[in-house]
Amino acid sequence: MEAKDDLCFLAQGIICLGPAIRSGCGETCIRTNVPCRGCFGPVEGVDDAGAKFVSGLAALIGPETEEDAQKTIDGIADLAGYCYRFGLPSASLKHKNKEK
């Protein structure tokens, strides 16, 4: 499926971190019709852009049932990897305790 350049990626069902990241990068990805990966970091006041994006995505897809939600989640290859490509070290994800 080719993305329409005059319509939001998310509205087309294409994962894009644009709504959860800082502006100022010049929108190089978006201007070349490529979904944003979040390389410029989170917006001011957001400590965990990945979690913020997942929250926003959940609001956008608005599944009516748990099965619908699971189907959508299963359809996204490596959501955590995409959301945390540039921000995992500062994410609020629980870290494995190496002392155990």
DRENROSE-226875 format. One record per atom (N, C-alpha, C): residue in one letter; x, y, z. Coordinates in steps of 0.05 Angstrom, whole numbers, plus 5000, padded with zeros to 4 digits. Example, Ala and Ser with C-alpha at 12.3 -4.5 7.8 and 13.67 -1.06 7.14 Angstrom:
# DRENROSE-226875
A526448865156A524649105156A526449345156S525749555142S527349795143S525850015157
***
This chain:
# DRENROSE-226875
M501749765000M500050005000M501850255000E501250434982E502750684981E501350894997A502751035013A501551245031A500851485014K498651605022K497851865009K499352085024D500652255009D502252465022D500652695034D498052705029D496452915039D494652825063L495252595073L493652485095L495452375117C494752425142C496352325165C496952025162F499351945168F500051655166F498351495185L497851585209L496251435228L493451395218A492351595205A489651575193A489551365171Q491851305159Q492051105138Q492750835149G493050815175G493750555188G496750505187I498350705184I501250675184I502450795209I503950635224I505150725249I507050945245C506651165259C508351405256C508451545284L510851605293L511251725319L510852025319G510252145296G509952435294G508452575317P506152475326P504752605347P506052605374A508052435379A509252405405A512152515408I513152635387I515952715388I516253015384R518653105389R519353395388R519553475359S518653715354S518953835327S521753965326G522554035303G525154175300G527054025282C526353785275C528153625258C527853695229G525953865223G525453935195G523553745181E522553565196E520553365186E521653225161T524153165161T525453035138T523952775130C523352605149C521952355143C519252405130I517652575143I514952625134I514952755106R516852935101R516953065075R517752875053T518952655059T519652455039T517752225039N515452265052N513252065054N514151805069V515651845090V516551625107V515551685136P514251485149P513351535176P515551615195C514951795214C516951885234C517751665253R520351655259R521351445278R522051575305G521851835308G522251955334G525152025340C526752075320C529652125325C530252385339F528352575339F528952835352F528152845381G527152615391G526452595420G523652675426P522952635452P520152695460P519652995463V517053055462V516353335467V516953415495E517253675500E517953775527E515853675547G516753585570G514953495591G514253205589V515153065568V514552775565V517152625571D517152465592D519552315599D519752055582D517551945573D517651695559D515951715534A517151785512A515651835487A514351575477G515651345481G514551095473G511851035486A511851075513A509351025528A507251225520K508051475515K506151685507K504951615480F506551505462F505551435436F503651205438V504350995453V502550765456V499850855467S499951035487S497451135498S495851285477G497151445461G495751585439G494651405418L496251195411L495451005392L492950855401A492950775427A490550645438A488050815436A488451075441A486151255438A485251275409L487051275390L486351295362L484951055351I485850815359I484650575348I482050505361G481650585386G479150555400G477750285396P479050065402P477749805398P475249775415E473349635404E470849595419E471049355438T472749165431T473048925448T475948865453E476548705473E479248625479E480448475455E478848315442E479748165418E480648355396D479048565392D479848765371D482448895378A482848965403A485349085412A487648895408Q487348645415Q489448445411Q490148405382K488048405365K488548365336K490248595325T489648835334T491149075325T494049055335I494348985360I497048965372I498648755358D497448525353D498848305339D499648375311G498248575299G498848655272G501148855269I502248935292I504449125292I507048985299A508748965279A511248825283A513148995300D513948885323D515949015341D515149305349L512849335361L511949595370L513849715390A514849565409A516749665428A519249755415G520249605396G522649685382G522349935366Y520049975355Y519450215339Y519150455358C517650425379C517150645397C519650735413Y521450545418Y523750605435Y526350595420R526250615394R528750605377R530850805387F529951045395F531851255403F531651325433G529651215447G529251305474G529251085495L530050845489L529950625508L531550675533P534050785531P535550825556P534151005577S532451185568S531151365587S528251285591A527351055580A524550975582A523850885611S521350885616S520350805643S519750505644L520550355623L520250065624L521749945647K520649745659K522149615681K524649475671H526749525684H529349405676H529749145692K531048955679K531648705691K533648735713N533048625736N534848635759N537048425755K539548505751K541748325746K542648175771E541848265794E542648135819E541147885825K538947825812K537347585818K538647345808
***
